Amino acid sequence: MNTNTAKRNQKNTRFWVIIIAVVLVAAVIGGGTGYYFWAKNRDEKAAQATVAAYVAAVEKQDYSAVSQMVSESSLKDINYTKEAMVERYETVYGGVGAANLTVKDLKVALNDAKDQYAISYTVQMETSLGQLDDQDFATTMSKVEGDYQLDWTTQLIFPDLEPNDKIRLTTSAGERGDILAADGTPLATEGQVWEAGMHPVALGEGEEKTAQLKKISETFDVPVEQLETSLAAEWVTTDSFVPFKVISDNDTPELAGVLYQEKSMRNYPLNEATAHLIGYVGAVSAEDIEKDQTLQEGDTVGKSGLEATFDKRLRGQKGGRIVINDESDTLKKVMQESEVENGEDITLTLNADLQQAAFDQLEGESGSAVFLDPIDGSLLALVSTPSYDANLMTAGISSEEYQAYADDPASPFLARYAAGYAPGSTFKVITGAIGLDAGITMPEKTHEIDGLQWQKDSSWGDHFVTRVSATPVVNLEDALVYSDNIYFAQEALEMGQKTYEAGLAKFIFGEELNLPIAMNEAQISNDGKLASDVLLADTAYGQGQLLMNPIQQAVSYTPFANEGKLVYPKLTADQSTAEPKEAITAEAAQIIKDDLIQVVENANGTAHSLASINQSIAAKTGTAETIEGQTAEDEAETNGFLLTFDAENSSYLMVAMIEGKSSGDVTKAMKPVLEQMDTLLP
């Protein structure tokens, strides 16, 4: 190789070395830059994830989760631990009833110079005093040992709250609203009661105290253990009045260590007569507070019935102040202040005198009575027996007394006016009307029926439709007067499933009634169909798988007192109801109504005992079997029903029921109430 060639090769080598070096440097620089941006993007995502988790924990009030996202150094700066931080949240937010927290206007910005994020946000929340003004918060977030953590101070609880500050909530509750009958008679109100209490210093010590507590226990039927627990409360001193039982003003025996004082308490003037409907109030429980964190220990809330349903309206709005005081308990800031608002009075459509009269007639039975105005749907009385002492529940029922109610086989807590039953023969009025409108049933049309039992054919096996009176020729009026099951079974079979179901669909089956009362929908059968001849026939006279509560029955029978129009019910005076609907024609309603008048006036009518009342009354009785699949030989338990209404002025319609009895028993029980209707109704 000559010298020139060698020099050229050397130059080429240096050239490529330089090129490669430049490429390598560029690659290193480019890679570093790419890594920088990749890492920055990764950190930003991690920071955003931490902020999102923090916001979610704040809104859920999961203080333990919040504590896991804050830096130890920020806590150390204010002498806090994570445990102390959680406890402070619980004390402050729990003390003011903080609830329904919502974070909005969240902003997260990177400060490159300090290598940290600035975070700001606003929190909306409710307290025991209502909606608090929006609270604005700000903090920073830095990367600590690979994780992003927020810097925390007590100012992230409330912006003006310093570590040694105190939050104070003072409240005053307004008067609970009354529940009133239509004429203003109180059904739930504030009343004065007498309360028995122990005077610890007068009980003595040792054996003397033991003997005295035993005597108090026996006199007032309160367990000794309950008395001892009351005396052991932290607030009790030797001179305290330690209440243990609400009593009547004539039950105040002189007993060493026992004093009496009058106090204001929720009172139910009709008590047992309205207990199922009105319900009762009681001290707020931990479960109540968990559901509604604006409540506080010591509050009174509705526990059942309308007291619970309308609780917020009846309670009104608390008044009070939430303030921040400094460590010397000097006022620093008023955070929230509200005026007390008394609860709302709620007026029902109920007639108090009618309610009490119907209850008195059913007392001792397991039954119910529903009265309504068939023109405007106003519920005039809703009675269920047996009942319970609502005043005792409010005053503080003992566990033994409550257990006695719970174990009672007659189920005194059951609101029977809202419980489903087979309606029995009262339902024949609907079958008759559907048949009339379908052109199948006609007043002059007759059935020739032999004997007391009948079946369509042998395919029914041992299932028979039975009747009480062996009337050989039966028309519609006869069938209602004698309450003939066979007639209506045959009419329904002639109508057929499609026509009969279409007629039933015009009533309220499957509908929810707009009432503040828990109830299942009325049903024609378990699957909503009448697919078999047996089920179709049995449904026609109110058996089969029909289930209707007494309120639903009363509503369904309004067309016969209202020219064919079905009227929806209402319980409060200010309630709007759905427009009445034409369930049957006015002509069909009038024919059935005339026949129901004969059920009373005809000497053979099943409700003829009501004929002595000086009113024009339409009625239908019913005795429904409580077991399915009755054969001709079966002895079934029965529930008795009575449907009546004012046939002249349509001033009322009633459905009454007694479990385990016949319709005759119901008629006998309710007759004294019906005799008073002219004076009971305004």
Phi, psi and omega in degrees: 000131181278173186294319181297318180297318181298318180295319179299315181299322181294318178297315180300319181297314180298324180299311182291328176297316179297315180301312181298320180297317179298315180299317181297316179299316179298320180296317180297314179298315180296318179296319179297317179297316179298318179297320181301311181292324178296316180294320179296318179296319178298315180296321180297319178295318179296319179296315179298322179296319179296316179297317180299317179294321179296313180300316179299319180292321177298314182295325178278354185057039176267083187293329178296319178294321178300319184296335180281353182249010181250155185278141178298323183296321180292324177292319181298326181299332181246019177059044178244153167248170177297323179296317179294325178297313179299317180297323180293317175303310184297320181292313184287305182292322177295322182293328181261000180071036181298134182204161176055051179286134177227126178267133178220171178053042180286132177228133179230119183228135179276130173257098184300323184297321181261357181052048177211165181257140172262130184236133174221149181196165178239141180241130170260139178206160172254151173234184177299342180260006180110205184286124178275149174301148180306139180251127182259130184236153176211142177203183177236163180220132182229164178273123181234115179050045175089348180244148176274131182227145181270149173274127189241140168221171178296346178286355171271357169272303169223141188303331183258009185270113176272162184307325183260004178288164180234143174260134178234131174240122173241132183228157171219127182271143176284174178289136177290137180294155178273154167255124189240149170285173186301328181267008179094357177296128181289131174254336173213124186202175174275133180222168178262133179228163176260140181234133176269137180219156179268145175250098191310318184295335182270358180277344182083193180230164173056230184296325178299316179294317179300315181294321182291320178297322178297319180293319177297318180301314182290323182292318186253005179055051177234128182302143177303322180300322179293320178296316180295322178296318179297318181292335184275358181299147186299327185282348187286131172242178182296333182258009182290155167263113186253097185293144177222346178195138171275134186228171174276157186290350177256014181237061184234067180294146177284123185214132181301133178085004181240130176239165179231142174214152180273141178216159177273134181207152176302134186227145181240096186304323178270349174045250187299331183294337180235009189303315182297321184280309185283322181079210183200168178248166178198174179294142181298141180256169177299324179294321177298316181294324179296323179284327182223097187283002172280349176278156178228159176301135182100345176291157175248133181225160174290134183255334179202170177060207181293335176301322179279316183299317182257025188304312184295322178293320182287326183288327185074210184236130176296150169250159178155190181221144168246122183231158170252123174251150177281183187294342176267010179068026175270138182302128180250316181202139171268112183276324184205141179213135180215148177279144178290140176238124178294152179293163183273137170284138180241121181261127179266171176273358186295146172259111187297319181294319178294319178302312182293318181297316180293321178298316181300324182286334181262354183301135183095350179249165169258097187201189179204162175214131178239124174244136173218163174273113185286356179268316181244359175084002181298126175282121186265333178201140176225101188245139174221134177228149357289168183234192180222166183275101181292327178294324177293320180298321181286320182291333181122084183285142178284160180297326179292318180294318179295318181296327177298319175295313185296327183272352182294120181297344179278359176052068182293344177275352183280124175276096187292338177291346178247011180260143184280136177221157165289127187284348180066206192292347174299334182290346181299335179296324179288316178300316180298317181292320178298317178297320178297314181290336179276352181079009178272313179271135176221142184307322184273350182289138182236158173240134173266117186234129182255121174084191186256358178218155185204148169219153184300311177196183185293345179295344178281355178062235182264015179269126179232150167266130183245161176220170185266319185253129182273063178278121188290326180233125189230128169253185185299314180298315178301318184296326178279320180297313181271352183057063186271108180297320186295319179304309185289328175297317181292322178296318180295320178295325178290324176295318183088161185303311187298311182294317183292316178297322179297322177293317179295328182296343180278355179264222188241015181297131181080002180263148171268128176275138183280074180229148178279047183225129180288129179198153173277158178290151175292143181230148174271336176195174182297326180251008178079009180233158175241067193282343180248154179297323180297313180294320178298313181295316182292324179296325185301330179249023169089021179243228182064229179248019176300136172221122178215136174276165183302329176295313180296324176297312182300316178298318183292339181265357180299329181302333183281344175252005189216040173054038174092353183269129175273127184253131180280147187276157172218152183242335178252148185298331183264010185280136172266142180240162175296155179297141175303151179234152181278102178279325178218167179285157177299326180294315179295319180299319182292320179298312180297318180300314179300320180292325179290331173297323179290332176301331177270313189280328179291134182300335180269357184293144183291345177244028184297337180297343179275354184295336181285348178286137184279059178213160170270109187241135169255141185208158171211131178263164177202136175235105188263132176287144183261005173237153178268161172071034180295134173264176182297336184264349185292146169251104185260148170289152185227156169244135181264140180231153173219123171254127174221154170205159179291110185280350182261311186244358182051042181282339179204160169221137183232139166236119179240153185211142171229126180289140175074009181236175179265169177296330177297323178295320179294316180300317179296319182292320187269349181304317179299328178289315181298328178294337182262002189302326180297328181266333181286324181270141181292000000 
